[in-house]
Amino acid sequence: MELAIKIMEEHRLAQYENKNHQKEQAYVRAKKRVKELKGFYWHAFWYAAVNIFIISMVAVNSNSDDFWHFGTFTTAFFWGIGLGFHALSLFGKNLVFSKNWEERKIQEYIDKDKKQWK
């Protein structure tokens, strides 16, 4: 009898430890995600700030003919490509094929099959 009680107590303790471990893992994942988002938002902020500064300096210091050439916008263009890849790495996983999309498609196929069963 005592052995059964001891096993039950150990089992409860193991469940409790497992829940705490899962909560800790969830916290670590959430913290990592927030850090990644923060990094992206700072990247986007500096992209906007630097390119506004560069383009406004070119606009102030050049003729209207000199302003509209590729050289004026090269930094914004190439840095924008980098920012786009940064965004894709962060949001792209679920951008098109999100969980909602998967669930809608599954439900669509289930509904389609239900019509055939009737």
Backbone hydrogen bonds in HBPLUS format (Angstrom, degrees):
<---DONOR---> <-ACCEPTOR-->    atom                        ^
c    i                          cat <-CA-CA->   ^        H-A-AA   ^      H-
h    n   atom  resd res      DA  || num        DHA   H-A  angle D-A-AA Bond
n    s   type  num  typ     dist DA aas  dist angle  dist       angle   num
A0005-ILE N   A0001-MET O   3.08 MM   4  6.43 156.2  2.14 148.5 154.7     1
A0006-LYS N   A0002-GLU O   2.87 MM   4  6.08 159.9  1.91 149.7 155.5     2
A0007-ILE N   A0003-LEU O   2.92 MM   4  6.14 159.4  1.96 149.9 155.0     3
A0008-MET N   A0004-ALA O   2.98 MM   4  6.16 157.9  2.03 144.8 151.1     4
A0009-GLU N   A0005-ILE O   2.89 MM   4  6.14 157.1  1.94 150.8 156.9     5
A0010-GLU N   A0006-LYS O   2.95 MM   4  6.18 160.8  1.99 149.7 154.9     6
A0011-HIS N   A0007-ILE O   2.89 MM   4  6.07 153.1  1.96 145.8 153.8     7
A0012-ARG N   A0008-MET O   2.93 MM   4  6.20 158.6  1.98 148.6 153.9     8
A0013-LEU N   A0009-GLU O   2.91 MM   4  6.13 158.5  1.96 148.5 154.8     9
A0014-ALA N   A0010-GLU O   2.81 MM   4  6.04 156.4  1.87 147.6 154.3    10
A0015-GLN N   A0011-HIS O   2.93 MM   4  6.22 154.8  1.99 148.1 154.8    11
A0016-TYR N   A0012-ARG O   2.95 MM   4  6.20 158.2  1.99 147.8 153.9    12
A0017-GLU N   A0013-LEU O   2.85 MM   4  6.11 163.0  1.87 154.8 159.2    13
A0018-ASN N   A0014-ALA O   2.89 MM   4  6.01 154.0  1.96 144.9 152.4    14
A0019-LYS N   A0015-GLN O   2.95 MM   4  6.22 155.0  2.02 149.1 155.1    15
A0020-ASN N   A0016-TYR O   3.04 MM   4  6.33 160.6  2.08 150.2 155.2    16
A0021-HIS N   A0017-GLU O   2.90 MM   4  6.10 154.6  1.97 146.0 153.5    17
A0022-GLN N   A0018-ASN O   2.89 MM   4  6.13 154.4  1.96 147.5 154.3    18
A0023-LYS N   A0019-LYS O   2.89 MM   4  6.13 156.9  1.94 149.2 155.5    19
A0024-GLU N   A0020-ASN O   2.89 MM   4  6.10 154.6  1.96 146.2 153.4    20
A0025-GLN N   A0021-HIS O   2.89 MM   4  6.14 158.3  1.93 148.4 154.2    21
A0026-ALA N   A0022-GLN O   2.90 MM   4  6.11 157.2  1.95 147.1 153.4    22
A0027-TYR N   A0023-LYS O   2.93 MM   4  6.15 153.5  2.01 144.8 152.0    23
A0028-VAL N   A0024-GLU O   2.92 MM   4  6.19 159.0  1.96 150.4 155.9    24
A0029-ARG N   A0025-GLN O   2.91 MM   4  6.16 161.2  1.95 151.5 156.4    25
A0030-ALA N   A0026-ALA O   2.90 MM   4  6.08 159.6  1.94 147.0 153.0    26
A0031-LYS N   A0027-TYR O   2.83 MM   4  6.01 158.5  1.88 150.2 156.5    27
A0032-LYS N   A0028-VAL O   2.95 MM   4  6.13 155.0  2.01 145.4 152.0    28
A0033-ARG N   A0029-ARG O   2.95 MM   4  6.18 157.5  2.00 147.8 153.9    29
A0034-VAL N   A0030-ALA O   2.94 MM   4  6.18 159.0  1.98 150.7 155.9    30
A0035-LYS N   A0031-LYS O   2.97 MM   4  6.20 153.6  2.04 143.8 151.3    31
A0036-GLU N   A0032-LYS O   2.93 MM   4  6.22 155.1  1.99 148.9 155.5    32
A0037-LEU N   A0033-ARG O   2.89 MM   4  6.17 161.4  1.92 151.5 156.5    33
A0038-LYS N   A0034-VAL O   2.83 MM   4  5.98 160.5  1.86 148.7 154.5    34
A0039-GLY N   A0035-LYS O   2.94 MM   4  6.15 155.4  2.00 144.6 151.3    35
A0040-PHE N   A0036-GLU O   2.97 MM   4  6.29 153.5  2.04 147.3 154.4    36
A0041-TYR N   A0037-LEU O   2.86 MM   4  6.15 164.3  1.88 156.4 160.4    37
A0042-TRP N   A0038-LYS O   2.96 MM   4  6.18 157.5  2.02 150.4 156.2    38
A0043-HIS N   A0039-GLY O   2.95 MM   4  6.10 152.7  2.02 141.3 149.5    39
A0044-ALA N   A0040-PHE O   2.84 MM   4  6.15 159.2  1.88 154.5 159.6    40
A0045-PHE N   A0041-TYR O   2.86 MM   4  6.05 154.5  1.93 143.7 151.3    41
A0046-TRP N   A0042-TRP O   2.91 MM   4  6.13 171.7  1.92 155.9 156.8    42
A0047-TYR N   A0043-HIS O   2.92 MM   4  6.05 149.7  2.01 144.5 153.9    43
A0048-ALA N   A0044-ALA O   3.00 MM   4  6.22 165.6  2.02 150.1 152.6    44
A0049-ALA N   A0045-PHE O   2.88 MM   4  6.11 172.0  1.89 157.6 160.1    45
A0050-VAL N   A0046-TRP O   2.93 MM   4  5.78 167.6  1.94 144.3 148.4    46
A0051-ASN N   A0047-TYR O   3.07 MM   4  6.01 161.5  2.11 144.4 150.3    47
A0052-ILE N   A0048-ALA O   2.92 MM   4  5.91 156.6  1.97 149.2 155.6    48
A0053-PHE N   A0049-ALA O   3.06 MM   4  6.21 159.4  2.11 145.0 150.8    49
A0054-ILE N   A0050-VAL O   2.86 MM   4  6.13 166.3  1.88 153.2 156.8    50
A0055-ILE N   A0051-ASN O   2.93 MM   4  5.92 170.5  1.94 147.6 150.9    51
A0056-SER N   A0052-ILE O   2.90 MM   4  5.89 154.9  1.96 143.3 151.0    52
A0057-MET N   A0053-PHE O   2.92 MM   4  6.07 154.0  1.99 149.2 156.2    53
A0058-VAL N   A0054-ILE O   2.99 MM   4  6.25 157.3  2.04 149.8 156.0    54
A0059-ALA N   A0055-ILE O   2.92 MM   4  6.09 155.4  1.98 143.4 150.6    55
A0060-VAL N   A0056-SER O   2.93 MM   4  6.09 156.4  1.98 146.6 152.3    56
A0061-ASN N   A0057-MET O   3.02 MM   4  6.06 154.8  2.09 144.4 151.0    57
A0067-PHE N   A0063-ASN O   3.22 MM   4  6.38 137.6  2.41 143.1 153.5    58
A0069-HIS N   A0067-PHE O   2.99 MM   2  5.87 137.5  2.18 101.4  90.8    59
A0072-THR N   A0069-HIS O   3.12 MM   3  5.88 145.5  2.24 119.5 127.1    60
A0073-PHE N   A0070-PHE O   3.00 MM   3  5.48 133.8  2.22 110.8 122.4    61
A0077-PHE N   A0073-PHE O   2.83 MM   4  5.96 156.2  1.89 151.8 159.5    62
A0078-PHE N   A0074-THR O   2.92 MM   4  6.03 173.9  1.92 159.8 159.0    63
A0079-TRP N   A0075-THR O   2.92 MM   4  5.71 156.8  1.97 146.1 153.8    64
A0080-GLY N   A0076-ALA O   2.85 MM   4  5.55 139.1  2.02 127.3 139.2    65
A0081-ILE N   A0077-PHE O   3.05 MM   4  6.41 139.9  2.22 140.2 150.2    66
A0082-GLY N   A0078-PHE O   3.20 MM   4  6.57 157.8  2.25 143.8 148.7    67
A0083-LEU N   A0079-TRP O   2.82 MM   4  6.14 154.9  1.88 150.2 157.9    68
A0084-GLY N   A0080-GLY O   2.79 MM   4  5.95 148.6  1.89 141.9 150.8    69
A0085-PHE N   A0081-ILE O   2.99 MM   4  6.33 153.7  2.06 149.1 155.2    70
A0086-HIS N   A0082-GLY O   2.95 MM   4  6.20 150.8  2.03 144.0 152.8    71
A0087-ALA N   A0083-LEU O   2.89 MM   4  6.16 155.7  1.95 146.7 153.0    72
A0088-LEU N   A0084-GLY O   2.88 MM   4  6.16 157.0  1.93 147.0 153.6    73
A0089-SER N   A0085-PHE O   2.89 MM   4  6.07 154.4  1.95 145.9 152.5    74
A0090-LEU N   A0086-HIS O   3.15 MM   4  6.36 138.1  2.33 138.6 149.4    75
A0090-LEU N   A0087-ALA O   3.12 MM   3  5.12 127.1  2.41  94.3 108.3    76
A0091-PHE N   A0087-ALA O   2.67 MM   4  5.72 175.1  1.67 165.0 166.8    77
A0092-GLY N   A0088-LEU O   2.74 MM   4  4.09 133.3  1.95 110.3 122.5    78
A0095-LEU N   A0092-GLY O   3.33 MM   3  4.70 160.8  2.37  91.4  97.1    79
A0102-GLU N   A0098-SER O   3.01 MM   4  6.35 159.5  2.05 150.6 155.9    80
A0103-GLU N   A0099-LYS O   2.88 MM   4  6.13 165.0  1.90 155.2 158.9    81
A0104-ARG N   A0100-ASN O   2.89 MM   4  6.08 157.6  1.94 148.9 155.2    82
A0105-LYS N   A0101-TRP O   2.93 MM   4  6.15 160.9  1.97 151.8 156.9    83
A0106-ILE N   A0102-GLU O   2.90 MM   4  6.13 162.6  1.93 153.1 158.1    84
A0107-GLN N   A0103-GLU O   2.93 MM   4  6.08 163.9  1.95 147.1 151.8    85
A0108-GLU N   A0104-ARG O   2.82 MM   4  6.00 150.0  1.91 143.9 153.1    86
A0109-TYR N   A0105-LYS O   2.97 MM   4  6.27 160.4  2.01 153.2 156.6    87
A0110-ILE N   A0106-ILE O   2.93 MM   4  6.18 154.7  1.99 149.6 157.4    88
A0111-ASP N   A0107-GLN O   2.85 MM   4  6.03 164.0  1.87 151.5 155.6    89
A0112-LYS N   A0108-GLU O   2.93 MM   4  6.13 151.7  2.01 143.2 151.6    90
A0113-ASP N   A0109-TYR O   2.95 MM   4  6.16 156.3  2.00 144.9 150.7    91
A0114-LYS N   A0110-ILE O   2.86 MM   4  6.13 149.7  1.95 148.2 157.4    92
A0115-LYS N   A0111-ASP O   3.11 MM   4  6.37 149.9  2.21 145.1 151.5    93
A0116-GLN N   A0112-LYS O   3.35 MM   4  6.71 146.0  2.47 138.2 146.7    94
A0116-GLN N   A0113-ASP O   3.09 MM   3  5.10 120.3  2.46  93.7 108.5    95
A0117-TRP N   A0113-ASP O   3.05 MM   4  6.35 140.1  2.21 144.3 155.5    96
A0117-TRP N   A0114-LYS O   3.18 MM   3  5.04 124.9  2.50  91.2 105.2    97
A0118-LYS N   A0114-LYS O   3.24 MM   4  6.46 138.3  2.43 144.4 153.4    98
